[in-house]
C-alpha cells in the first residue's frame, strides 16, 4: 500500500491493487507517460489547480472513472459530453460512499470559503473554466484521508468519527482559504491521524506562492510535542505503508 506525491494536492494511492488518483493537477517534473494506469480519479472540486482540466486526457489514456461532488459531475457531463462516458462520471456528496474494486470511498465535508485574493487567482489563471468550486469534498478510503482544499472545520472530525486514519493529506499553505500548519495539525490530532503528509503549499505553475512551508509545520509539531508524525514528500516521492493498514474501513 503506497501513496506518491505528485505536487500541489495531487497524489497517487495504491490500495488493494486499485490505483486511485486524487486532484491530478499534473505538470513537470511529473511525466504522465510514466504514471501507472489509473482506475479511479477523485476530484475534490472544480478549481483549475485540482485537476478538472485534465479529465479528457486522463480518460483517453486510462478509460477510468471519475468521482466528484454532484454539482461538479453535472457540469462535467455537459462539458465533456462525447469525451467521457456519462456512466464513468460518478456523483458523491458529503456523507455518501461508493465501492471500487473492494475499496470503499467516502466523501468528507470540507470548508473552502474563497477569499478576495483567491477569487482573483481563479479569475486570472482559470482561463475561462466555469467548473463549480463548491461544494468541496475530502475523501476517506483504506485509512487514508485526503482533505481536498479546506480550512479548519469541526465537521471533518465529526464525519470521520470512528474511522481509523493512519495517514492524513492536509493543506498547509495558509493562503487562498486553505489551512495553515496550525489548522492542519489540529485537524490531524482531532481525527487521530498517525501521520500527516502536507500538501497545497508548493508554488503553482503560474508562480502563485503560499504563506507556509513544511518546515513551518515541522517546527510547530515539535514545539507542541505532537504525537502526529510529519511526513513531507518531494514530488515523485513514495511513502510505503504496511498492507494491513489498508483493511481500515
C-alpha positions in Angstrom: 0.0 0.0 0.0 1.6 3.3 -1.1 1.0 6.9 -1.7 3.0 9.0 -4.1 3.1 12.8 -4.0 2.6 14.4 -7.5 2.8 18.0 -6.5 0.3 20.6 -5.0 -2.7 18.4 -3.9 -2.2 15.6 -6.4 -1.5 12.1 -5.1 -1.5 8.5 -6.4 -2.6 5.9 -3.9 -2.4 2.2 -4.4 -4.9 0.4 -2.2 -5.7 -3.3 -2.7 -4.3 -3.2 -6.2 -6.5 -0.2 -7.1 -4.8 2.9 -8.5 -6.5 5.9 -7.1 -5.5 9.5 -8.2 -6.8 12.5 -6.3 -6.8 16.1 -7.6 -4.5 15.4 -10.6 -3.1 18.9 -11.3 0.0 17.5 -13.1 2.9 19.3 -14.5 6.7 18.8 -14.9 8.5 17.0 -13.4 5.6 14.6 -13.4 5.5 12.6 -16.6 2.0 11.3 -17.5 3.6 8.6 -19.7 5.3 7.1 -16.6 2.4 7.0 -14.3 0.5 3.7 -13.8 -2.9 3.3 -15.3 -5.4 5.0 -13.0 -8.6 3.1 -12.2 -10.5 5.9 -10.5 -9.8 9.6 -10.1 -11.3 11.6 -7.2 -11.8 15.3 -7.7 -12.4 17.4 -4.6 -13.8 20.4 -6.5 -13.7 22.3 -9.8 -10.8 24.8 -9.4 -8.2 24.6 -12.1 -5.4 23.6 -9.6 -7.1 20.4 -8.6 -7.2 18.7 -12.0 -10.5 19.4 -13.7 -8.9 20.4 -17.0 -7.0 17.1 -17.3 -10.2 15.0 -17.2 -10.5 14.4 -21.0 -6.8 13.4 -21.4 -6.8 11.1 -18.4 -9.9 9.4 -19.7 -8.4 8.9 -23.2 -5.3 7.4 -21.6 -6.9 5.3 -18.8 -10.6 4.8 -19.6 -11.0 5.4 -15.8 -13.9 6.5 -13.7 -14.2 10.0 -12.1 -15.8 10.8 -8.7 -16.7 14.3 -7.7 -19.4 16.3 -5.9 -22.7 16.0 -7.7 -22.8 19.7 -8.8 -19.4 19.2 -10.4 -20.3 15.9 -12.1 -23.4 17.6 -13.6 -21.1 20.3 -15.1 -18.6 17.6 -16.3 -21.4 15.7 -18.0 -22.3 18.8 -20.0 -18.7 20.0 -20.6 -17.2 16.6 -21.5 -20.2 15.1 -23.3 -18.8 12.9 -26.1 -15.3 12.8 -24.5 -16.1 10.9 -21.3 -18.9 8.3 -20.9 -21.7 9.7 -18.7 -21.7 6.5 -16.6 -17.9 7.0 -15.8 -18.6 10.3 -14.0 -19.9 9.4 -10.6 -21.5 11.9 -8.2 -20.6 11.6 -4.5 -21.7 14.2 -1.9 -20.8 14.7 1.7 -21.6 11.6 3.8 -22.1 9.3 0.8 -19.9 6.3 -0.1 -19.3 4.1 -3.1 -17.1 1.0 -3.8 -14.5 0.5 -6.4 -12.7 -2.9 -6.6 -13.5 -3.6 -2.9 -12.2 -0.2 -1.8 -14.8 1.9 0.0 -14.6 5.6 -0.8 -16.3 8.0 1.5 -16.9 11.7 0.8 -16.0 14.0 3.8 -17.1 17.7 4.2 -14.6 20.5 3.6 -14.8 24.2 4.1 -13.2 26.4 1.4 -14.5 29.9 1.7 -12.7 31.5 -1.2 -11.4 35.0 -0.2 -10.8 38.0 -2.4 -7.2 37.0 -3.2 -8.3 33.5 -4.1 -11.1 34.8 -6.4 -8.5 37.0 -8.2 -6.2 34.0 -8.7 -9.1 31.9 -10.1 -10.1 34.7 -12.5 -6.5 35.2 -13.8 -5.5 31.6 -14.1 -8.6 29.6 -14.6 -8.7 30.7 -18.3 -12.5 30.6 -18.8 -13.2 27.5 -16.8 -16.7 27.7 -15.3 -16.4 24.5 -13.3 -18.0 24.9 -9.8 -15.6 25.4 -6.9 -18.2 24.4 -4.3 -19.0 22.2 -2.7 -15.6 20.7 -1.9 -15.1 17.0 -1.0 -12.5 15.4 1.1 -12.1 11.7 0.7 -11.5 8.7 3.0 -10.5 5.3 1.8 -8.4 2.5 3.2 -7.4 4.5 6.2 -6.2 7.5 4.1 -7.8 10.9 4.4 -7.3 13.4 1.6 -8.8 16.8 2.7 -9.1 18.4 -0.8 -9.0 22.2 -0.2 -10.2 23.2 3.3 -9.6 25.3 6.3 -10.3 24.0 9.8 -13.8 22.9 10.4 -15.1 20.6 13.2 -17.3 19.0 10.6 -14.3 17.0 9.4 -13.7 15.3 12.7 -17.4 14.6 13.1 -17.6 13.0 9.7 -14.5 10.8 10.4 -15.6 9.8 13.9 -14.9 6.1 14.5 -12.9 5.7 11.3 -9.2 4.9 11.8 -7.0 7.4 9.9 -3.4 6.2 9.5 -2.4 9.0 7.0 -3.9 12.4 6.5 -3.0 14.5 3.5 -3.8 18.1 4.6 -3.2 21.5 3.1 -0.8 23.8 5.0 -0.2 26.7 2.6 -2.3 29.2 4.6 -3.4 31.3 1.6 -6.5 31.4 -0.7 -8.7 29.9 2.0 -6.6 26.9 2.7 -5.5 25.5 6.0 -2.4 26.8 7.9 0.1 24.5 9.7 -1.8 25.1 12.9 -5.1 24.2 11.2 -3.6 21.1 9.7 -2.1 19.9 12.9 -5.3 20.5 14.9 -7.2 18.5 12.3 -4.7 15.7 12.3 -4.9 15.4 16.1 -8.7 15.6 16.2 -9.1 12.8 13.7 -6.5 10.7 15.4 -4.2 10.5 12.4 -0.9 8.7 12.9 0.9 10.7 10.2 0.4 14.0 8.3 1.5 14.5 4.7 1.5 18.2 3.9 0.1 19.4 0.6 -1.2 22.6 -1.1 2.0 24.5 -0.2 4.1 24.5 -3.4 4.1 27.4 -5.9 1.8 26.6 -8.7 3.0 26.6 -12.3 2.0 30.3 -12.6 4.2 31.1 -9.5 1.4 31.6 -7.1 3.1 31.4 -3.7 1.7 30.2 -0.4 2.5 31.5 3.0 3.8 28.4 4.8 6.1 25.5 4.0 6.5 22.0 5.6 9.4 23.4 7.7 6.8 25.6 9.5 4.6 22.6 10.2 7.6 20.6 11.5 8.6 23.4 13.9 5.0 23.7 15.1 4.7 20.0 15.7 8.0 19.9 17.6 7.0 23.0 19.7 3.7 21.3 20.7 5.4 17.9 21.2 2.8 16.4 18.9 2.5 12.7 18.5 1.5 13.1 14.9 4.4 12.1 12.6 5.1 14.8 9.9 6.0 13.3 6.5 6.7 15.9 3.9 7.3 14.4 0.5 9.1 15.7 -2.6 7.3 15.5 -6.0 7.5 11.8 -7.1 8.4 10.5 -3.7 6.5 7.4 -2.4 5.6 6.5 1.1 5.1 2.8 1.6 2.9 1.5 4.4 2.0 -2.0 5.7 -0.6 -3.6 3.5 -2.6 -4.5 6.7 -3.4 -0.8 7.2 -5.5 -0.9 4.0 -8.1 -3.0 5.7 -9.3 0.1 7.6 -12.9 1.0 6.6 
